[in-house]
């Protein structure tokens, strides 16, 4: 029982340190939103795209690449346009690194949201605004 209490205290401590959002509903509840060099997703995407044309979004977990070990790994990455899920990929510890490139299209400006779920804490979130140029 002592181990469970220690784990709960550690998770709550991370929540206080990194700003867990417990009021949001759905997949955006219980998110860690702080800047942690090993856990915060990094979104590489153009700032502006043409409406309806495909473009690439590369997500890397951590400015310093997150480890991929049995006891410390990323389980999945999800990509959202606003609140709409666009893509999701899963990872196997020790066999896959938490880097993925998605090809998507947008019709209007939005904020991309990325969630990455480690196997030891709540999911981490990063966002990036994307402007969309509409053809006349």
FENFENZI-V463925 format. One record per backbone hydrogen bond with DSSP energy under -1.0 kcal/mol. CO is the residue of the C=O (numbers start at 1). NH is the residue of the N-H. Records with the same first field share a line. If there is no record, write none. Layout:
CO->NH / NH
This chain:
1->5
2->6
3->7
4->8
5->9
6->10
7->11
8->12
9->13
10->14
11->15
12->16
13->17
14->18
15->19 / 20
18->33
21->30
25->28
26->29
31->21
32->125
36->40
37->64
40->62
42->60
44->58
47->131
49->133
50->53
55->104
57->102
58->44
59->100
60->42
61->66
72->69
73->119
75->91
76->117
77->89
78->115
79->86 / 87
80->113
81->84
84->81
87->79
89->77
92->95 / 96
97->99
98->61
100->59
102->57
104->55
106->52
110->130
111->82
112->128
113->80
114->126
115->78
116->124
117->75
123->32
124->116
126->114
128->112
130->110
131->49
133->51
